[in-house]
Amino acid sequence: MKKYYRLIAGAVLTLIAIIWICFLTLHEPDDTASEEIRDAVTAQLNETKQKIENSVTKIAEQTTPEPTSVEPEVTSEPEPTTDELTPTPTPLVAPDYIKFDYIIANVNDKMNVREGAGQNKKVVGTLPANGYGKVIERGNEWFKIKSGNITGYVSTQYILKDTEAVNKIRELGALKVKVIGNDVNVRREPNTTCEVRLQAKQGTTYDYYPEYSTQLFYAVMIDNEISYISTTYAEVAISLETAYK
């Protein structure tokens, strides 16, 4: 910018000088007066030149340079990995406590099934060791059960219930679900909108996992993978002894 201001100022001074010389040429006075006039003009020109240069310098110093445009740095986004595109399914976690609808006789030989909740009640049947029954009613000291054709009460002192019963029946390899419908859908999740894994024939049995089951679906293990069968088309099938008279 200073360069342009100086060029403009120089042009103005040159123009003034030319005009003044022309004026002197047309109206030239005597030698003494002419010399005095030239000296005065020269002094005036120098003073004007200095003022213009000072003004140019001051303006240049006060002029803010135009900001240079800076291209924003472009950062390339990383390509999504396979893990981001296909989320890993959340693994199933078994609860510490399982409420189970069956009990196991935890005795060495056999135990009594009574007509009512009390040691003085009539014995209506016998449940052998590791025999099982379906819970009908729960109590602190007595459970009402149905085992085979026998319905009655058993003392909670001599049974395994809930989580302990599940573990014991599974240990005995007797915890199963049996398909009672034909060509029943076995699904990957406990609902009717998910993928059907396969169709099970009537009478097929699978290992039963009550800890992963819901009110509407039994959880079963097929080829080391938990799958689900509707409770409408299957039933729990425990292959242990039941009570007898």
C-alpha contacts under 8 A as a table, 3 or more apart, distances in Angstrom:
res1	aa1	res2	aa2	distance
1	M	4	Y	5.35
1	M	5	Y	6.45
1	M	60	A	6.55
2	K	5	Y	5.14
2	K	6	R	6.14
2	K	56	V	6.92
2	K	57	T	6.94
2	K	60	A	5.84
3	K	6	R	5.28
3	K	7	L	6.33
4	Y	7	L	5.15
4	Y	8	I	6.31
5	Y	8	I	5.17
5	Y	9	A	6.17
5	Y	56	V	5.97
6	R	9	A	5.06
6	R	10	G	6.05
6	R	53	E	7.06
6	R	56	V	7.01
7	L	10	G	5.14
7	L	11	A	6.21
8	I	11	A	5.17
8	I	12	V	6.31
9	A	12	V	5.13
9	A	13	L	6.30
9	A	49	K	7.62
9	A	52	I	6.50
9	A	53	E	7.37
10	G	13	L	5.21
10	G	14	T	6.11
11	A	14	T	5.12
11	A	15	L	6.15
12	V	15	L	5.14
12	V	16	I	6.26
13	L	16	I	5.06
13	L	17	A	6.12
13	L	45	L	7.32
13	L	49	K	6.88
14	T	17	A	5.07
14	T	18	I	6.18
15	L	18	I	5.18
15	L	19	I	6.23
16	I	19	I	5.20
16	I	20	W	6.11
17	A	20	W	5.09
17	A	21	I	6.09
17	A	45	L	7.78
18	I	21	I	5.15
18	I	22	C	6.17
19	I	22	C	5.14
19	I	23	F	6.18
20	W	23	F	4.94
20	W	24	L	6.21
21	I	24	L	5.05
21	I	25	T	6.07
22	C	25	T	5.01
22	C	26	L	6.25
23	F	26	L	5.29
23	F	27	H	6.07
23	F	28	E	7.96
24	L	27	H	5.02
24	L	28	E	4.98
24	L	29	P	7.91
25	T	28	E	5.35
28	E	34	S	6.75
29	P	33	A	6.04
29	P	34	S	5.47
30	D	33	A	5.44
30	D	34	S	5.78
31	D	34	S	4.97
31	D	35	E	6.06
32	T	35	E	5.25
32	T	36	E	6.29
33	A	36	E	5.10
33	A	37	I	6.03
34	S	37	I	5.05
34	S	38	R	6.10
35	E	38	R	5.05
35	E	39	D	6.15
36	E	39	D	5.13
36	E	40	A	6.15
37	I	40	A	5.04
37	I	41	V	5.98
38	R	41	V	4.94
38	R	42	T	5.93
39	D	42	T	5.07
39	D	43	A	6.07
40	A	43	A	5.10
40	A	44	Q	6.01
41	V	44	Q	4.96
41	V	45	L	5.93
42	T	45	L	4.96
42	T	46	N	6.09
43	A	46	N	5.14
43	A	47	E	6.13
44	Q	47	E	5.08
44	Q	48	T	6.03
45	L	48	T	5.06
45	L	49	K	5.95
46	N	49	K	4.99
46	N	50	Q	6.13
47	E	50	Q	5.15
47	E	51	K	6.26
48	T	51	K	5.13
48	T	52	I	6.15
49	K	52	I	5.13
49	K	53	E	6.15
50	Q	53	E	5.11
50	Q	54	N	6.12
51	K	54	N	5.10
51	K	55	S	6.12
52	I	55	S	5.05
52	I	56	V	6.06
53	E	56	V	4.98
53	E	57	T	6.12
54	N	57	T	5.15
54	N	58	K	6.16
55	S	58	K	5.16
55	S	59	I	6.12
56	V	59	I	5.23
56	V	60	A	6.09
57	T	60	A	5.11
57	T	61	E	6.16
58	K	61	E	5.18
58	K	62	Q	6.31
59	I	62	Q	5.17
59	I	63	T	6.14
60	A	63	T	5.16
61	E	64	T	7.93
80	P	84	E	6.04
80	P	85	L	6.88
81	T	84	E	5.31
81	T	85	L	6.54
82	T	85	L	5.09
82	T	86	T	6.02
83	D	86	T	5.22
83	D	87	P	5.83
83	D	88	T	7.18
84	E	87	P	6.04
92	L	212	Y	7.81
94	A	211	E	5.92
94	A	212	Y	6.91
95	P	98	I	6.66
95	P	211	E	6.60
97	Y	162	D	7.59
97	Y	163	T	5.79
98	I	162	D	5.59
98	I	163	T	4.82
98	I	166	V	7.89
98	I	210	P	7.52
98	I	211	E	5.95
99	K	162	D	4.73
99	K	163	T	6.59
100	F	103	I	7.86
100	F	161	K	6.92
100	F	162	D	4.32
100	F	163	T	6.89
100	F	165	A	7.50
100	F	166	V	7.09
100	F	210	P	7.46
101	D	134	K	5.82
101	D	135	V	5.25
101	D	162	D	7.15
102	Y	132	Y	6.71
102	Y	133	G	5.55
102	Y	134	K	4.42
102	Y	135	V	5.41
102	Y	161	K	6.80
102	Y	162	D	7.27
102	Y	165	A	7.18
103	I	132	Y	5.48
103	I	133	G	5.50
103	I	134	K	6.54
103	I	135	V	6.88
103	I	159	I	6.33
103	I	160	L	5.61
103	I	161	K	4.87
103	I	162	D	7.27
103	I	165	A	5.85
104	I	129	A	7.90
104	I	130	N	5.47
104	I	131	G	5.65
104	I	132	Y	4.52
104	I	133	G	6.82
104	I	159	I	5.45
104	I	160	L	5.10
104	I	161	K	6.76
104	I	165	A	5.91
104	I	168	K	7.94
104	I	169	I	7.84
105	A	110	K	7.56
105	A	111	M	7.18
105	A	127	L	6.77
105	A	128	P	6.77
105	A	129	A	5.28
105	A	130	N	4.92
105	A	131	G	5.39
105	A	132	Y	6.29
105	A	158	Y	6.21
105	A	159	I	4.64
105	A	160	L	6.50
106	N	129	A	6.24
106	N	130	N	6.28
106	N	158	Y	5.20
106	N	159	I	4.70
106	N	160	L	5.93
107	V	110	K	6.08
107	V	111	M	6.94
107	V	128	P	7.89
107	V	129	A	5.21
107	V	130	N	7.41
107	V	158	Y	6.24
107	V	159	I	7.63
108	N	129	A	5.77
109	D	128	P	6.11
109	D	129	A	5.12
110	K	126	T	6.61
110	K	127	L	5.57
110	K	128	P	4.13
110	K	129	A	5.09
111	M	126	T	5.74
111	M	127	L	5.28
111	M	128	P	6.37
111	M	129	A	7.48
111	M	158	Y	7.59
112	N	123	V	6.22
112	N	124	V	7.72
112	N	125	G	6.13
112	N	126	T	4.80
112	N	127	L	6.25
112	N	154	V	6.78
113	V	123	V	5.70
113	V	124	V	5.76
113	V	125	G	4.90
113	V	126	T	5.54
113	V	127	L	6.70
113	V	151	T	7.88
113	V	152	G	5.56
113	V	153	Y	5.40
113	V	154	V	5.25
113	V	243	A	7.93
114	R	117	A	7.13
114	R	118	G	7.69
114	R	119	Q	7.94
114	R	121	K	5.87
114	R	122	K	5.41
114	R	123	V	4.19
114	R	124	V	5.25
114	R	125	G	6.85
114	R	152	G	5.26
114	R	153	Y	4.96
114	R	154	V	6.51
115	E	121	K	5.79
115	E	122	K	5.25
115	E	123	V	6.01
115	E	124	V	5.81
115	E	151	T	7.93
115	E	152	G	5.12
115	E	153	Y	6.21
116	G	121	K	5.43
116	G	122	K	7.22
116	G	152	G	6.62
116	G	153	Y	5.76
117	A	121	K	6.94
117	A	142	W	5.80
117	A	143	F	7.89
117	A	153	Y	5.75
117	A	154	V	7.55
117	A	155	S	7.88
118	G	121	K	5.39
118	G	142	W	7.86
123	V	126	T	7.88
124	V	150	I	7.30
124	V	151	T	7.97
124	V	152	G	6.96
124	V	245	K	6.57
125	G	150	I	6.38
125	G	152	G	7.89
125	G	243	A	6.20
125	G	244	Y	5.39
125	G	245	K	4.37
126	T	243	A	5.26
126	T	244	Y	5.36
126	T	245	K	5.98
127	L	131	G	5.79
127	L	132	Y	7.54
127	L	242	T	6.36
127	L	243	A	4.28
127	L	244	Y	6.62
128	P	131	G	5.06
128	P	241	E	7.13
128	P	242	T	7.34
128	P	243	A	6.77
130	N	240	L	7.18
130	N	241	E	7.34
131	G	240	L	5.82
131	G	241	E	4.69
131	G	242	T	5.26
131	G	243	A	6.99
132	Y	147	S	6.56
132	Y	240	L	6.55
132	Y	241	E	6.49
132	Y	242	T	5.63
132	Y	243	A	7.66
133	G	145	I	5.73
133	G	146	K	5.42
133	G	147	S	4.25
133	G	148	G	7.57
133	G	242	T	6.64
133	G	243	A	7.71
134	K	145	I	5.32
134	K	146	K	5.23
134	K	147	S	6.29
135	V	138	R	7.16
135	V	143	F	6.88
135	V	144	K	6.15
135	V	145	I	4.57
135	V	146	K	6.69
136	I	143	F	7.51
136	I	144	K	5.36
136	I	145	I	5.12
136	I	146	K	6.91
137	E	143	F	5.77
137	E	144	K	4.89
137	E	145	I	6.96
138	R	142	W	6.90
138	R	143	F	4.82
138	R	144	K	6.53
139	G	142	W	5.15
139	G	143	F	5.56
140	N	143	F	7.85
140	N	156	T	7.33
141	E	155	S	5.91
141	E	156	T	5.24
141	E	157	Q	7.37
142	W	153	Y	6.19
142	W	154	V	5.61
142	W	155	S	4.67
142	W	156	T	5.40
143	F	153	Y	5.51
143	F	154	V	5.51
143	F	155	S	6.57
143	F	156	T	6.62
144	K	151	T	7.39
144	K	152	G	5.52
144	K	153	Y	4.37
144	K	154	V	6.51
145	I	151	T	5.76
145	I	152	G	5.70
145	I	153	Y	6.12
145	I	154	V	7.33
146	K	149	N	7.20
146	K	150	I	5.75
146	K	151	T	4.37
146	K	152	G	6.68
147	S	150	I	5.29
147	S	151	T	6.38
147	S	242	T	5.20
147	S	243	A	5.28
148	G	242	T	5.24
148	G	243	A	5.86
148	G	244	Y	7.35
149	N	243	A	7.42
149	N	244	Y	7.43
150	I	243	A	6.19
150	I	244	Y	6.74
150	I	245	K	7.67
154	V	158	Y	7.77
154	V	159	I	7.84
155	S	158	Y	5.91
155	S	159	I	7.11
156	T	159	I	5.43
156	T	160	L	7.81
160	L	164	E	5.63
160	L	165	A	4.94
161	K	164	E	5.60
161	K	165	A	4.66
161	K	166	V	7.69
162	D	165	A	5.28
162	D	166	V	6.31
163	T	166	V	5.13
163	T	167	N	6.23
164	E	167	N	5.20
164	E	168	K	6.16
165	A	168	K	5.14
165	A	169	I	6.11
166	V	169	I	5.35
166	V	170	R	6.03
166	V	175	L	7.78
167	N	170	R	5.17
167	N	171	E	6.00
168	K	171	E	4.97
168	K	172	L	6.33
169	I	172	L	5.05
169	I	173	G	6.36
169	I	174	A	5.52
169	I	175	L	5.69
169	I	238	I	7.84
170	R	173	G	4.90
170	R	174	A	5.91
170	R	175	L	5.35
171	E	174	A	7.71
172	L	175	L	7.94
174	A	237	A	7.97
174	A	238	I	5.31
174	A	239	S	4.95
174	A	240	L	6.63
175	L	207	D	6.02
175	L	208	Y	5.55
175	L	236	V	7.80
175	L	237	A	6.81
175	L	238	I	5.20
175	L	239	S	7.15
176	K	205	T	6.20
176	K	206	Y	5.44
176	K	207	D	4.55
176	K	208	Y	4.64
176	K	236	V	6.04
176	K	237	A	5.06
176	K	238	I	5.85
176	K	239	S	7.72
177	V	205	T	5.44
177	V	206	Y	5.35
177	V	207	D	6.32
177	V	208	Y	5.42
177	V	218	Y	7.58
177	V	220	V	7.26
177	V	234	A	6.56
177	V	235	E	5.53
177	V	236	V	4.50
177	V	237	A	5.26
177	V	238	I	7.97
178	K	202	Q	7.99
178	K	203	G	5.95
178	K	204	T	5.73
178	K	205	T	4.37
178	K	206	Y	6.68
178	K	234	A	5.43
178	K	235	E	5.36
178	K	236	V	6.23
178	K	237	A	5.88
179	V	182	N	7.75
179	V	184	V	7.48
179	V	200	A	7.12
179	V	201	K	6.98
179	V	202	Q	5.20
179	V	203	G	5.18
179	V	204	T	5.39
179	V	205	T	6.31
179	V	233	Y	6.08
179	V	234	A	4.26
179	V	235	E	6.63
180	I	202	Q	5.18
180	I	203	G	5.98
180	I	233	Y	5.32
180	I	234	A	5.00
180	I	235	E	7.06
181	G	184	V	5.95
181	G	201	K	7.25
181	G	202	Q	5.16
181	G	203	G	7.97
181	G	233	Y	4.98
181	G	234	A	6.90
182	N	200	A	6.99
182	N	201	K	5.16
182	N	202	Q	4.70
183	D	199	Q	4.99
183	D	200	A	5.04
183	D	201	K	4.99
183	D	202	Q	6.94
184	V	199	Q	5.09
184	V	200	A	5.00
184	V	201	K	6.64
184	V	202	Q	7.75
184	V	229	I	7.63
184	V	233	Y	6.85
185	N	196	V	6.10
185	N	197	R	7.43
185	N	198	L	6.08
185	N	199	Q	4.58
185	N	200	A	6.43
185	N	229	I	6.75
186	V	196	V	5.80
186	V	197	R	5.58
186	V	198	L	5.31
186	V	199	Q	5.72
186	V	200	A	6.73
186	V	227	S	6.45
186	V	228	Y	5.58
186	V	229	I	5.15
186	V	230	S	7.99
187	R	190	P	6.99
187	R	191	N	7.64
187	R	192	T	7.78
187	R	194	C	6.74
187	R	195	E	5.92
187	R	196	V	4.43
187	R	197	R	5.16
187	R	198	L	7.19
187	R	227	S	5.64
187	R	228	Y	5.06
187	R	229	I	6.56
188	R	194	C	6.73
188	R	195	E	6.04
188	R	196	V	6.49
188	R	197	R	6.10
188	R	226	I	7.33
188	R	227	S	4.90
188	R	228	Y	6.18
189	E	194	C	6.16
189	E	195	E	7.63
189	E	227	S	6.53
189	E	228	Y	6.12
190	P	213	S	7.94
190	P	214	T	7.34
190	P	216	L	7.63
190	P	217	F	5.76
190	P	219	A	8.00
190	P	227	S	7.92
190	P	228	Y	5.60
190	P	229	I	7.71
191	N	194	C	6.23
191	N	217	F	7.75
196	V	199	Q	7.72
197	R	227	S	7.93
200	A	204	T	6.66
201	K	204	T	5.82
206	Y	220	V	5.88
206	Y	221	M	6.43
206	Y	222	I	7.11
207	D	220	V	5.46
207	D	221	M	5.54
207	D	222	I	7.88
208	Y	218	Y	7.26
208	Y	219	A	6.16
208	Y	220	V	4.75
208	Y	221	M	6.81
208	Y	236	V	7.68
209	Y	212	Y	5.88
209	Y	213	S	6.59
209	Y	218	Y	7.41
209	Y	219	A	5.27
209	Y	220	V	5.62
209	Y	221	M	7.34
210	P	213	S	4.89
210	P	214	T	7.98
210	P	218	Y	6.99
210	P	219	A	6.45
212	Y	218	Y	7.85
212	Y	219	A	5.69
213	S	217	F	5.86
213	S	218	Y	4.86
213	S	219	A	4.70
213	S	228	Y	7.84
214	T	217	F	5.15
214	T	218	Y	6.48
214	T	219	A	7.79
215	Q	218	Y	7.86
215	Q	231	T	7.71
216	L	230	S	5.88
216	L	231	T	5.46
216	L	232	T	7.71
217	F	228	Y	5.78
217	F	229	I	5.32
217	F	230	S	4.45
217	F	231	T	5.17
218	Y	228	Y	5.51
218	Y	229	I	5.26
218	Y	230	S	6.29
218	Y	231	T	6.05
218	Y	234	A	7.94
219	A	226	I	6.34
219	A	227	S	5.69
219	A	228	Y	4.70
219	A	229	I	6.69
220	V	226	I	5.59
220	V	227	S	5.39
220	V	228	Y	6.05
220	V	229	I	7.50
221	M	224	N	5.93
221	M	225	E	5.48
221	M	226	I	4.66
221	M	227	S	6.18
222	I	225	E	5.29
222	I	226	I	6.34
222	I	227	S	6.75
229	I	233	Y	7.36
229	I	234	A	6.93
230	S	233	Y	5.70
230	S	234	A	6.58
231	T	234	A	5.19
231	T	235	E	6.52
